[in-house]
């Protein structure tokens, strides 16, 4: 049984055991205040070593897209390898984005987004969405995701349409949780685009 099957079995068990179907309201914890990192809190290694070691973990590659918010000329999007499924019930996913990203504020204003899971044939497309300041959608085929209207990129292996559910701080990044409203896969046996040790596989 895979992870999804085990999670579904756990949900069925909790329901059959009389677990409440409506959760009691939970008071949100206060957000920690932002402050400078003290010298005694700094990592005992440099950032290049952190990147080198963590680069041994191969990841899939996605492009996060959002429709143009009011007053903005076009849709927004950026390449993202920090993406993960988070919860089966309710259906949640998560991605991480740098706090200095110039694209993230546009996605936040839209309040919705679409995760496009890239295939191995889409390395150049990914590079186009990894740059800053250019028209990332120039020459890129897409249609509108069914619920959010976010760009759904042509040729992607799968897509996940979401609303922004929560945003948490995580050091120099933000952890964005999305609630899934629709999703789909292209089918077939095309391999995914993978990133490993600083390059695509």
Buried (B, 14 or more C-beta within 10 A) or exposed (E): EEEEEEBBEEEEEEEEEEEEEEEEEEEEEEEEEEEEEEEEEEEEEEEEEEEEEEBEEEBBBBBBBBBBBEEEEEBBBBBBBBBEBBBBEEBBBBBBBBEEBEBBEBBBBBEBBBBBBBBBEBBEBBEBBBEEEEEBBEEBEBEBBBBBBBBBBEBBBBBBBBBBBEBEEEEEBBBBBBBBBBBEEEEEEEEBBBBEEEEBE
